[in-house]
Amino acid sequence: MTLRKPPLREVHAERDAKFTEFGGWDMPVEFDSIRAEHAAVRESAGVFDVSHMGEVEVAGPDATTLLDRLTTNDVTSLSPGDAQYAAITREDGVMLDDTVVYRLPDEERTGDDADGAVDADAGPVDADAGPVDADGDDAGERDSHETVPAYLFIPNAGHDAQMHERWVDHRDEWGLDCEVRNVTEDWAMFAVQGPDAPDLVADAVDDGGPDVRDLSRFSATFAPLAGADCWVARTGYTGEDGFEVLCPWTDAEAVWELFAADATPCGLGARDTLRIEEGFLLSGQDFDPEDEPRTPYEADIGFAVDLDAEFVGRDALAAQAEAGVEDTFVGIELLDRGVPRHGYDVTNEDGHVVGTVTSGTMSPSLDKPIALGYLPVDLTDPGTEVRVVVRGREKRAKVVAVPFE
Amino acid sequence: MSFDVPDDLRYRESHEWIDPETGRVGISEFAQDELGDVVFVELPSEGDAVAAGAEFGVVESIKAVSDLYAPVSGDVVAVNEELFDAPELVNDDPFGDGWMLELDVEEGDLDDLLSADEYRDQIA
């Protein structure tokens, strides 16, 4: 299979980056040293090319309804500029993906557009769209001029086509009026993370743009960078302060260079060690509808489920919320020497297999072996002793709270 | 990128080197670069016997696990225990402080290994 290439594949290659396949994309895993890149994010700032992440745009009178029914969180609570973490579940409550939903500025529709016609040629969201109307999700009486809500959500790498299809199918099944566009290859995405990231990103904004330091966590705005209209969000997946910047694919190199001059270019290797230290889930590894079918409650992201919303999987999750889960996602610290890896068995003190490591690494910050995985709830109290089977040998370990300390 | 390949060592295709004079064994600069940051090394104990071509240990980087293969058969006469606390020595000095074992070497056993030039060709 031919791998999809991020727009800066060759730029990274010129920096001697090493590459890996991830979600069908050929992505930089390491520029110089995972340990050094990890440390840069914890201590100063690092910049990641995460253009393999999907982007799906949903806009129209019923966009809010569609997103609300297909994600586990309360989309109706979002105002333009808000971001929200959510899961995407199937009928039995099993997670298909996790995602961040951004509410974009409302779009103005005129003429044919306002009658619900789909503009197949529409590209990335128009940064000048407006005016902002927080009540724009109410279709109400339509005339030839109206504002409609618009959203961008971020499926995980390689899931964009599947999620686009899911959204389109449900839109059609439910007879909703909105456009759903897979704009994954219209947007490049960079994560600038670390304590120095706010000043760095703020300095990168063109004169006259907003001061992005004013953005609160999980909020976003359009801002001009290197002459390009970029969506700048105070979100990220490293546990550090920072931003995720979406820019038009064609402007990717100019925007990347704004950051790469002052922040350490980082690959997916450091992104993995950073997110494991925080206990953050990795789609396809810590949960997967085929290989590791888990609900949001099992995956310990119940905070992203709003049972007052009506979404696919809601009834199954309500039942699980009532009955409780059998297994839950925990942190595990190895006490013996070794490195826990995805797929290693976890056993109890009697030697019986009770769970599996879904992610593991030698923590660069803490310099100790750490893992994530699912264990029966009676073994999840911090301090509970377990074993991790490392290449056939049981290593002593204990359950710990995340983030790891 | 070009990598150091000392002329006085012999090499396995799987990237281990051995010093014919001392019997010291390690992995090449190319191998440590491919692995990335080494975080863990598992080695046999002094007195253990290893067989040519057989696994004798494991080197783990943050992103990968790799088996280590013995260049020749022999008994382990020394183990670099510093690597247990400082596995990064494999990255920093793969032909020096990052050595792993010392084996008692029978001379004929070295004949099957690559010369420095042959190994350079392999990693070119």
Interface residues (C-beta under 8 A of the other chain):
Chain A: D16 K18 V29 E30 S33 I34 R35 G269 D272 T273 R337 G338 V339 R341 T361 M362 P364 P369 R391
Chain B: M1 G36 D37 V39 F40 E42 V58 E60 I62 K63 V65 F84
